[in-house]
Each structure stands twice: as structure tokens, then as C-alpha cells.
Amino acid sequence: MSKFGELIETNVPVLLDFYTELDEACNLMHPVLRDVAAKLGDKARVIKIDVDKNAELAEALRVKGLPTLMIYKEGEMKWRQSGEQDANTLIDLIKEYV
């Protein structure tokens, strides 16, 4: 979990996507997140976290529904929601914290 702390302790917003390969909604988010990352460039980071490989972290953060998206900045959670989101909504949300 110390690596997680390093991921979120940045001064740029970090969008975390908790997913599993076996979930269709999660797979539909892959291209959306690529678009978000491409649009924001170095103004934000997009990090995908496979809950099957990071079960302890997912449990610690109480991730229940997938996909679960979170925005962190400087180690503090700013936003969280489960379910699919469109790229423009995510970009607008992240821009609030740039």
C-alpha cells in the first residue's frame, strides 16, 4: 500500500479506475479513459487498478461496484463514483482540481 500513497501524493489530479477484466462495463471504460488521458496530457494522471490483483487495496478503499472511479490530489480523495462515466464528464471533473 505504500506504492498507493506514492501514486496519490502528487500535486496533479490522479484519476483511479478500479476494474476487473471480466466485467463488461469496466471494459467499456478502457477507451474512455484513454481519451481522458490523451486530452489532459501531463495535467493529470489516469491509473487503472485491477481489483483481482489488488484485492487488499480495493477492500481497504471499500470498492464494491465496478468500475469505481476516484480522483485524488495531494493524497486526498476529491471525488468518487461507481459506474460508467463519459470522457467529457471525467475531464470536466478533473479540471476542477488542476
C-alpha positions in Angstrom: 0.0 0.0 0.0 3.0 2.3 0.3 3.1 2.4 -3.5 -0.5 3.6 -3.4 0.5 6.5 -1.2 3.2 7.5 -3.7 0.6 7.4 -6.6 -1.8 9.8 -4.9 0.6 12.1 -3.2 1.0 14.3 -6.3 0.1 17.9 -7.0 -1.7 16.9 -10.2 -5.0 15.1 -10.0 -5.0 11.4 -10.2 -8.0 9.5 -11.7 -8.1 5.9 -10.4 -10.1 3.3 -12.2 -10.8 0.2 -10.2 -11.7 -2.6 -12.7 -11.7 -6.3 -13.4 -11.1 -7.8 -16.9 -14.2 -10.0 -16.5 -16.6 -7.1 -16.3 -18.2 -5.7 -19.5 -18.8 -2.2 -18.0 -15.2 -2.0 -17.0 -14.0 -3.0 -20.4 -16.2 -0.3 -22.0 -14.4 2.3 -19.8 -10.9 1.5 -21.3 -11.3 3.7 -24.4 -13.0 6.4 -22.4 -10.0 6.5 -20.0 -7.6 6.6 -22.9 -9.4 9.6 -24.3 -9.3 11.3 -20.9 -5.6 10.7 -20.5 -4.9 11.9 -24.1 -7.0 15.1 -23.6 -5.4 16.0 -20.3 -1.8 15.1 -21.0 0.5 15.9 -18.2 -2.2 18.0 -16.3 -3.4 14.7 -14.7 -2.7 11.1 -14.4 -5.0 8.2 -15.2 -4.2 4.9 -13.4 -6.0 1.6 -13.8 -6.1 -0.8 -10.8 -7.1 -4.4 -11.3 -9.1 -5.4 -8.2 -8.3 -9.0 -8.8 -4.5 -8.3 -8.4 -5.0 -5.6 -5.8 -7.7 -7.1 -3.6 -6.3 -5.7 -0.3 -6.3 -2.1 -1.7 -9.8 -2.5 -3.1 -11.0 -3.8 0.2 -9.3 -1.0 2.2 -11.0 1.6 0.0 -14.3 -0.3 0.2 -14.6 -0.7 -3.6 -17.8 -2.7 -4.1 -19.3 -1.8 -7.5 -17.2 -1.8 -10.7 -15.9 0.2 -12.3 -15.2 2.5 -9.4 -13.6 5.8 -10.2 -11.8 8.1 -7.8 -10.0 11.4 -8.1 -7.2 12.1 -5.7 -5.0 15.2 -5.3 -2.2 15.7 -2.8 -3.2 12.4 -1.1 -6.8 13.5 -0.5 -9.8 11.9 -2.2 -11.8 14.6 -4.0 -14.4 12.6 -5.9 -15.6 9.0 -6.1 -18.3 7.2 -8.0 -19.1 3.7 -9.2 -20.4 3.0 -12.7 -19.6 4.1 -16.2 -18.8 7.8 -16.9 -18.3 9.5 -20.2 -15.0 11.2 -21.1 -16.3 14.8 -21.1 -17.7 14.4 -17.6 -14.5 13.0 -16.3 -12.4 15.7 -18.0 -14.6 18.4 -16.5 -14.3 16.9 -13.0 -10.6 16.6 -13.2 -10.2 20.1 -14.5 -11.7 21.3 -11.2 -8.6 20.1 -9.4 -5.9 21.0 -12.0 
